[in-house]
């Protein structure tokens, strides 16, 4: 990836979540991935982020012929 935001990527604050990479993730997987000490300083509200990612996943699936 060249650092640009993809069509279905979600930006929350300064963090970009790449929806296509997160498609197989469950909420638990997402929290395990992002609930690290290094991310604590970014002030990410993971619950809010997950809701945004879920919306992005639904939008991606709908646009690509999958069930939303």
Steps between C-alpha positions, in 0.01 A plus 500: 500500500634842412377675814183633342160417634317220318141535386362312801755599763377674813688785664441557871707788630845448352463123466401339172338158517538300178162332464610235252771384741250493789226302321577170678528665842250459781456765767721293730774476234481875444531580870792257537675665207450862605484478880877526537703741715634669185144594399397629842685827439291562189187521711308259280151423620503142377125454541438801274768384256348152478155645423654706217685194369178294513327765289787491254488120479124505435545768231783301339304174500188666363696665219676175415195276482525347845241498774519816708 
